[in-house]
Amino acid sequence: MSLILQGVSYQHNDGTILFNQLDSTINTGEHVNLIGANGSGKTTLLQIMAGNIQPSGGKVIVTDVPFYMPQNVISDTGATVAEAARA
């Protein structure tokens, strides 16, 4: 799977800009790290990459549907982490 960010920006409704004009390409088999302070937009960027939310500007191009696993998964089903990831 390839994931391409072209000029991706995100701005909150109150006008706060989290990031502006991000360009990046992640190719199949590559490993990347996303590092930043709390509230800097890491989770928002991952949700944009997964297609869960739309960027304020730019576009995301993916060759396959990415999977986004939230950091906090609440489950009362007794499922294991692996089972929850397959849901």
Secondary structure, DSSP 8 states (H G I E B T S, - for coil): --EEEEEEEEE-TTS-EEEEEEEEEE-TT--------TTSSHHHHHHHHHTSS--SEEEEEESS------SS---SS---HHHHHH-
